[in-house]
Amino acid sequence: MSTYLRKCLDIAPTAQTQPAPPSGPFVANDYRNLRLQSWWPGLRATTSYLRVLADWPSVQNSSDPPGSHPKDEWPLAALDGQIEAAHSDGMKIILLPYRYPRWANETTGIPGGPPDWDFHPWDRFARLADYLAFRAGTRINPGSKAWEYGTPPEGFGPGTAWAGYVAWLLDRYGDRIAALEVVNEPNLQLWPQRSQVETDVFDTKWGVGDTRPVVAEHVAEMIETADVLCRARGDRWDLLAPGCSDSETVTLQRYQTIAHPNPTLTETFTGALLAALKSRGFAADERWVWAYHNYTDFERDRRHVVDLRQLLESGGWSGRRLDGGPEVWCTEGGVRLTAMGSRFATTNEGERRNLQARVMTEGLSRHHYAKGAGAGVGMITQYTTYADGFNSGVLETAASGGVPRPALAAWCNVPEYVASPVQRAAWRPQP
């Protein structure tokens, strides 16, 4: 049995993006409310980490310091309140600077409607055919990446607005957090993913020929800047990156960049990021842990984490090690009911919920052994408690009463195993 597995809860940023006054409606997954529920002690007993996404557009609505704009008030109060409550409860907080304000990515003056839909649609819409049908009026809007996921043109180096925001987070919350994670799912959420196709032909702009994954270069700059900022403040935190999506879709290369090796692709986000870090001369040390997301490993019984660790080893990643190779932390994951329906060919809602619990137990249990998919994994994270907005929750939606699902017991029944640093360094894979 492995002696090194943390468990983490990701509460999502809804309490900041949808804030409510104390007398207002319940905000699903607000930590201040979660800790008051009757089921919380059981979850807390086997979960020591909390992942908090500090939504930059919500707490800094202008280029003035966070909290200066009237719209900053409630989101900042929500962030302050949740971090203070979690810290007082002894939770180890992973803080993540999330999204980018429109004033920072220079999209403030673009109105909704056609000007929105027609702004770099090849970077924001998934499929050309769907976009064309929508603009022709033959289908509904398929949805596009939000403005707040657009990367700032000035980049992420020292002296940029992003660096200033991260510095502000560290200075405001540094004494109450355990780790800084620099970005969330950059290979899926952010735009643009790739450099532009040099052409005047509209359809061709949606291609990938003679382009490169610029998003990996952005993340490399984030990592280097975060490293400098944390060193200047005493190296007090674990540092995590890049928190990649584990999507298996390989046909949308302008829209997302696959993180793990795939037999049909020669390029991965992981490989591109490792190359970008190497070109910058950056070498991770013991403070840095590679972060990834693992929905598909649990839901579809995959072993992407094995391929990921092999790619990190061959690519020269020099961060923290565990079980004879790179240590990795899953900072977001879960088991969605829709995935249970498709994997096990069932539409029965009760059966889907039971399968969610079974698959969660199987997934957690494999990480109690330092071999196979369990080797090198130092953390597993559950994305949300209530199922509001994303159906991986271990409870029904807060709006419907938040009744616990069987998955809540499945999560709570599997303990954490956390060894001392000496044991971790000495640990080797079991035969």
N, C-alpha and C positions, 0 to 999 in steps of 0.2 A: 504494500500500500504506500502511495506517495504521502509525504508529510508536508506538502506545500500546496495548498489551494485556498485562495481567498474567494469569498462570494460578495457580490456587489449588486446594489439596486440602482437602476437608472430611472429617475423620476420625470424625465423630459422637461422641457422649458415652459410648459403650459401655464404655470403660476406667474411667469413673467410676461408672456405674450398675451395672456388672457387674465390680467389681474382683476381682483375684486376687493372692495373694501371689507373690513372685518364684519360688517353687518350684511354683506352681499352674499351671492350664491356660492355654493361649494365649488372650489376649483379642483378638478381631479388631479391626483398625484402631487398636490402641494404637500411638502414634507410636514409642515406644521399641522396639517389635518391627518396625515397618515399615522403619525405617532400617537394619536388619540383613539385610534380604532381598537376594538377588542381583539382583533387578530394580530395586531402589531407586535406584541411581545414574542410570539412564536417565530415570526419572521426575523426580528432583530436578534434573537438568540443564535441564529446561524448565518447572519449577514453582518459584516463589520464595515463594509465600504458603501459609500453613496456617491453616485456620479451626478454632478450638478452642471447643467449647461447654462452659462452666463450669457444671455442673449444680448449681444452688443447693440443691435438696432433699438432694443427696448429701453436700455438704460442710458443711452447717449444719442438723443434725437437730433443733436446738432454737433458742430465741431467744438463747441465749448465743452468743458469737463463733464463727465457723467454726473447726473443729478442737477445740472444747471437748467435744463429745459423743463417746462411744466409737465410734459408727457413722460418725463423720466421718473416722476415721483413714485407712482404705484409699482412699476416693475422693479425699481431699485429697492423699495421697501420689501417687496416679495423676496428678492435675492438676499438681502441682508437678513431678513427674518428666518429664511430656511437654513442659511449657513449657520446662523447663531444657534438655532434649535438643534440642528444635527450635531454641531460641535459640542453642545452641552450634553447631548445624549451619548457622547463618546464615539460617534461615527467618524470614520476616516474618509475625508472628502476628497474626491477627484474633481477638480474645477476645470472647465473647458470654455474658452472664449468662442462663442457660437455666432455664426453669420456675420454679415457686413452691412452697416448702414448705407442707405442710398447716397447720403452726402459723401461717404468715403469711397464708394465705387462709381461716383459721378453719373448716377442715373436719376437724380432727383427731379429734373425738369421734364422727364418723359411721362406723358399722361397715359391713362388706361385706354382700352379699346385698340384700334388698329395700330397706333404708334407703339403700343406695348407688344402686340402680337407680331409686328414686323421688325422688331429690333433683334438682330442676330438670332433669327428663329432656328438656324442650323445648329446653334449651340444650346438652345433652350427647349426646343421640342424634340421628342424622341424620334419621330418618323416623318419623313418628307411627305409621304402619301396622306397621312392623317392631317398634317398641317394644310396641304393644298385643298383637301376636301372641306376642312373647317373654313378656310378663307373663301371657298366657293359656295358655302352655305349648305353643303350636303351632309354635314355631320356636326355634332356639337363640339365645343372646344375640348380637345384631348388633354389640355393642361400643359403648362410649361414651367420651367424652373423659375422660381421667384426672383425678383430683383435682388433680394438680400443674400442670395447665394453667388452673386457676381463678384469676382475677385477685384479688389481695388487696383487701378492701373499703376499706382505708385509702388505696388508690391508690399513686401512684409519685412523689409530690412530695418535696422536700427534707424530711429528718427521718423519712421512712418507712423500713420495714425494707428495701425494695428499694433505696432510695438508699444505705442503709448497706452493703448487700452490694456494690453497684457501687463505692462508695468503697473498700471493703476490697480488691476485685479490682485497682483502679488502684494502690493503695498497695503491694500485695504483688507485682504483676507488671508495673507500669508501665514499668520500665526494660528489659523484655524483649519488649514488644508493640509493634506498629506501628499497630494500629487497634482501636477499640472499636465493636462492633455491638450495638445496644441490645436487639434482640428478634428472635426467629425465627418466621416465618410467623404473625403475629398474626391475620391474616384467616382462618386455617384452624384453628390449634391452640387458641387461647385461647377461654375461655368466661367469661361470656356474650359473644356477639358483639353482641347488640342489647339495648336496654332491654326491660323486661317489658311484656307486654300486660296492661292493667288489666281483668281479667275473672276470674270464678269458674268459667267454663266451661273444663274441662280441654282439650278439643280446640282451642279458640280460642287458648290460651296458646302453641300452636306456630306462630302466625301472626306477621306483621310489621306489621300495620296500626297506624298511629299510634305507631310505635317509631322509634328512631334507632340508628345503629351506635356504641354506646358504646365498642367496642374501639378505634375510631379516636381517641376522646378520651383513652383510656388511653395509647396510643402517643404522642400529642402531648405528654402530661405526661412520659413517659419521655424523649423527645427533649430537652425543655427542662431536665429535671433532669440528664441526662447532660452537656449543654452546660455547666451551672453547675459540676458536679463537675470536668470536664476543664479549664475555665478556671482554677479554683482551684489546679490542679496544673500549670499552665504550658503548656497547649495543645500537648502533645507528640504527639498522635495524630490520625490520620484518624478521622472519626466517620461511622458508617454506620447507616442506617435506611431503611425498616422491614423489609427482608428478607421481602417478601410471597410467599406461595404464588401460583403461576400457574395454579391450577385453572380449568377452563373450565365447571364445573358451575354452572348458574344457578338450579336449582330448590330449593336448600337454604339459603335466605337467613337463617334463624336459626342455621344450623350453620356457615356460612362466608360470607365477603363477597368477591365477585370484585374483583380488584385492577385489572384493565385494562378499558378500554371494551368494552362488548358491546351489540350492537344491540337486545337484548331487555330491557336494564336501563338505568334512568336514573341509578342510584346505583352508585358504585364505592368501594372502600376508599381508593384513592388520592385521589379527589376529597374524600371525607369527612375524610381526614387533613390534606390541604392546608387545608381550611376550618377544622379544629380548630386547626391551627398559627396560621393567620391570626387567629382569634378570641383566641388567647393573646398575640398581638403578637410571635410568634417569627419571626425572619428568619434562615434558614440562611446561613452564610458559606462561605468557601473550604474550611474543614475538613470540611464535610458533603458526603457523597456518597450519592445515593439507591441503596439496595440492593434487588435483586429476585431471583426465582428463575425459571429458564428451561427446565424440563423440556419443556414443550409446544413451545417455539420450536424446539428441536432435534428432538424425537421426531416431531412432526407437521408440521415445516417451516412453523411459524407466524412471524408478525412482530409479536408482542405488544409487543416492546421499542420498536418504532417508535411505536405508539399510546401507550405509556407516556410516552415522552419528549415527545410532543406535548401530552399531558395535563399533565405537569409544567410545560411552558413556558406553557401557557395558564392554569394554576392559580397561577402566580406563585412557583414554587419557585426559591429564590435561592442554592442551593448551588453547588458546583464545576461548571465548565462544560468541555466538550470538543466539538470538531467543530461549533462554532456553536450548541450547545444544552446542555441538562443532561447532565452526566456521570453514568453509571449503572454500578454494579458488580453483576454476577451473583455472589452469594455462595453459591448452591447450584444444582446442576443435574446432568444426566447423561442417559444413554440406557438405558431399561429394556428388558429382553428382552421383557416382555409387550407393551410398546408396539410393538416391532418386529413381533411376531406379529400384532397387530391391524391395524397400518398396511399391512403387506405380505402379509397373509393367508397366513401360513405357520406350521406347527407344528413344523417341522424345527429342532431345537435348534442344530445347526451353522450353519444358514442364519441363524438369529436372531443368533447371535454375530457372524457376518460382517457382517450388516446393522448391528448396533450400532457396529462399527468404522467402516463407511462413513458412517453418519449423523453420527457424532462428528466425523469428518474434515470433512464438509461444513459442519457447524455452526461448528466452530472457524475454518475458512477464511474464512467470510463476515465474521468479525470482524477480519480483517486489512485490511479496506478501510473507509475513512471515508465510507461512503455506504450507504443502505438500512438493513438491520438491523445493519450493522457500525458505523454512526456513533454516537459518543458512549459506546461500551461500553469501559470501562477494565479490566474483569476478567471472566474466565470461570472457574467453579469446577466441579470434579468431585466428586460426592458419593460418597465412600468408595473404597477400593481393593478389599478383599475384598467379596464380594457378600452376606455374612452379614446377614440382616435386611432388606435392601433391594436389589433386583436390578439396580441401576445400576452395580455395581462393574466394575472393569476386570480383575478376577481372579475365579476361581471362589471359592466359600466357603472360608474358612480351615479349616473342619471337614472339607472334602473334599480338602484338600491345597493349595488356593490356586493352581491352575495359571493362568498368564496367559491372558487372552482376547485375541483380535485387537485389542480396544479399547485395551489397554495400549500397544501400538505406535502406534496411531492418536493417542493422547494425547501420547505422548513425541515423535512425529515433527513436531509443530507447535510452533515456538518461540514464546517471548515476544518482544514488542517494547515496550520501555519508553523513552520519550523524556524529556528533561529538562523541568522545569516551564516553561522559557521556550518550548521548542518546543510544548508542549501548549497554552499560552495563545495562541500565534500560529497554531495549526493551524486550517484551515478545510476544510469539505467539499470533496471532489473532484468535478469535474463528471461 
